[in-house]
Amino acid sequence: MRRILLLYAIVPVALLTLVCLFLFWGTWRYSLEKNNRNDNTRIAADVETTVAAYIKLAEEFAQQSNILSSDLDVGKRVEIFEKIYKISNELDRKAYLYVFDRNFLPVISSTKTVPEYLDGNYYANWGIFRIMNQAPQDAALKLVADDTTDSEELVIGKAIVNGGEIEGYVIFALDSRQYQKQIADQESQTVITDENGGVFLNNNYSFLNNLNRFVLSGQTTTGNIENDYGKYYVTSTSLFNNRIYIYSLSPLSSQTTVFLSIFLILFFVFFMMILAVFISTKKMAAKKTRDLYTIIEAFEKVKKGNLDTYVDISSNDELAVIGESYNVMISSLNEQKDRNKEMGLLVTDSQTKQLESQFDPHFLFNTLENIRFMCKLDPQSASKMIFNLATLLRYSISNTQEEVSVKDDIFYTKNYMSILKYRFNDHFHYKIDLPEELQKCIIPKLIVQPMIENSIKYGFVGKENLSIRISGYIEDGKLVLICTDDGAGIKAEDLTEIRQIMMQNTNMSSHSGLYNIHRRVQLRYGGEYGIHIDSVQGHGTSIKVVLPAKYVESMGGC
C-alpha cells in the first residue's frame, strides 16, 4: 500500500504539481503581458481620442474669420465655449482655450491669467509658437511644464492663416493631472512622453535620467527590458506621427522570488505527505477501500439503469470529492432526463398548437370561402390559393425535421402570407427583409409564423389596414428575427400578462403559441435566448426572437 500510494499517488501528484506550477507561471506571464498591452491600448486610445478631438476643434476655430475680432459678441463667445464644454463632458477631459493675435496678445482666454509658457514676450520664438510658425498648416503638439500648478501640460496649437499670413493662434492646454486616476487604476505603470523624452505623465521613475527625461523615448519597444532597478515588460505606442509615445511597464523582478518560495513550500508539503503515508497507511487503506467499494457499487446500479442511487462518503479526501461529483452527476442526469421529457412534450404540444392556431375552423372557413369565390371569378388565383394552403398544411404536419434553415421556413411562411393577402386583399401588406447570410442559419421549425399570427390577432383590432415586416440580423454570435407591424398594438395589461407568462415554467393560460416557442427555444439553447415582445397600443407591435447563429453546414450540409 505504501508503494502504491508513493508510485501512483504522491509521485504523479508531485509531477502534476510541478507541471501546474509551470503552467501557472506561463499563465501568469501571459496574463501580465496581456494586461500590459490592454492598459497601453486603453490609455493610448484615451489620449489619441482626446487630442484628436481638440485638434479638430482648434482647426475649426482657426477657420472662423471673426474669432480674432476685438468686438466678438457675447453670443459667439458662448457658442465657442459650449463646443469646448461639450467635448470636455463627452471625453471627461478638460482643456483650456487661449486665442492670440499675431502680436501674441490674448483675445480669448479660459483662465484669468495666461500661463507663463504662453507669454509671447518670452516664448514668441520658442515652444508651441515656434512649431506653429514653422508649419502653420499643421496642428502643433508640445509638452511643457506649468510652474504655477506644478504639472505638465500637453499644448495643442493651430495657426490662424489668412492669405498665406499668420493672423493669430488657437491653443488648447491639457492638464496631465486629469489622467492620474486612470493610470493609478491600471495594473501596469504608465509613462507618456514626447519625441524628445519630455514626460507628460508618469508613475514609474526607474527610467528617468538626471534631466528627468525618459531614457526609452523615441523607441517603440515591446518585450523585456532591464536596468539597475530590475526587469520590466514594456509595451509602447506612438501617436500623431511619433510626436507622442505611450509606455506601459510591468515589473518582473519579484517573479523569481515568488516561484522559489512556492517551490520550497511545495517541497515541504510533499515531504510531510510522504511522512504521513508511512505513519497512517494501514488505517487509510482500510478506510479508502470501504469508500471505494461504496462508489463502485453505486456505479454498478447506475449501469443497470437505477438513477436514484446516491452515495454518502463521510471521509474528507479525494474519494469524498469523487462521491460528491457522482451525486452531482446523478442529479444532473435526473434533471436532464426531466428536461428532455418536458422538451419532448413541449415540442409535440407546440406543433399541435401551431396547427390549431394556423388552421382553426375560422381560418379554414375564410380561406375555403375565398377559394370558392375565386373559382368563379379568378380560377388561376384560386388554384394558387389551393396550392399555397396544401403546401403550408404539408409543411406544418411534417415531423421529419425539427430544425430547418431560415430560407426554408420563410419559403413556407410566404405561402401563409399569400393566403392572408388573398383574404385581406389591399388591407394587408407584408415585407420580408432578410440578408442572404442570415437565410443560411438554421432555426427550430415554425418560429416565424406564430409571430405573424400574433400581429394578425392584435393588429386588425379597430384598424382596416395592417403592414407586417419580417427582418433580422446577426450580432455577437446570435441570430435575431423581428416581426414588426403597424397595427392596433396590445393593451398594456395584456402585454404585462403575456410577459409574465413567458417567465413561467408552466403555461396555464390561453396564450400558448408564443409561450411554447419561447419555452422550446430556452430548453434547447438556454435561458439567454427566447422571445421578447414590445407593443404600444395604437402604434403596433414588435416581436423579437433571439437564437444562436448556427448555419446549415452544421446540419450536415443541408
Secondary structure as GFF3:
##gff-version 3
##sequence-region A 1 558
A	DSSP	alpha_helix	2	5	.	.	.	ID=ss1
A	DSSP	pi_helix	6	10	.	.	.	ID=ss2
A	DSSP	alpha_helix	11	62	.	.	.	ID=ss3
A	DSSP	alpha_helix	74	91	.	.	.	ID=ss4
A	DSSP	beta_strand	95	101	.	.	.	ID=ss5
A	DSSP	beta_strand	106	109	.	.	.	ID=ss6
A	DSSP	three_ten_helix	116	118	.	.	.	ID=ss7
A	DSSP	alpha_helix	120	123	.	.	.	ID=ss8
A	DSSP	alpha_helix	127	134	.	.	.	ID=ss9
A	DSSP	beta_strand	140	146	.	.	.	ID=ss10
A	DSSP	beta_strand	151	162	.	.	.	ID=ss11
A	DSSP	beta_strand	165	175	.	.	.	ID=ss12
A	DSSP	three_ten_helix	176	179	.	.	.	ID=ss13
A	DSSP	alpha_helix	180	185	.	.	.	ID=ss14
A	DSSP	beta_strand	189	194	.	.	.	ID=ss15
A	DSSP	beta_strand	199	202	.	.	.	ID=ss16
A	DSSP	beta_strand	223	227	.	.	.	ID=ss17
A	DSSP	beta_strand	230	239	.	.	.	ID=ss18
A	DSSP	beta_strand	244	251	.	.	.	ID=ss19
A	DSSP	alpha_helix	254	303	.	.	.	ID=ss20
A	DSSP	alpha_helix	318	358	.	.	.	ID=ss21
A	DSSP	alpha_helix	361	377	.	.	.	ID=ss22
A	DSSP	alpha_helix	379	397	.	.	.	ID=ss23
A	DSSP	beta_strand	403	405	.	.	.	ID=ss24
A	DSSP	alpha_helix	406	424	.	.	.	ID=ss25
A	DSSP	three_ten_helix	425	427	.	.	.	ID=ss26
A	DSSP	beta_strand	428	433	.	.	.	ID=ss27
A	DSSP	alpha_helix	436	439	.	.	.	ID=ss28
A	DSSP	beta_strand	442	444	.	.	.	ID=ss29
A	DSSP	alpha_helix	448	459	.	.	.	ID=ss30
A	DSSP	beta_strand	466	475	.	.	.	ID=ss31
A	DSSP	beta_strand	478	485	.	.	.	ID=ss32
A	DSSP	alpha_helix	492	502	.	.	.	ID=ss33
A	DSSP	alpha_helix	513	525	.	.	.	ID=ss34
A	DSSP	beta_strand	530	536	.	.	.	ID=ss35
A	DSSP	beta_strand	540	548	.	.	.	ID=ss36
A	DSSP	three_ten_helix	552	555	.	.	.	ID=ss37
###
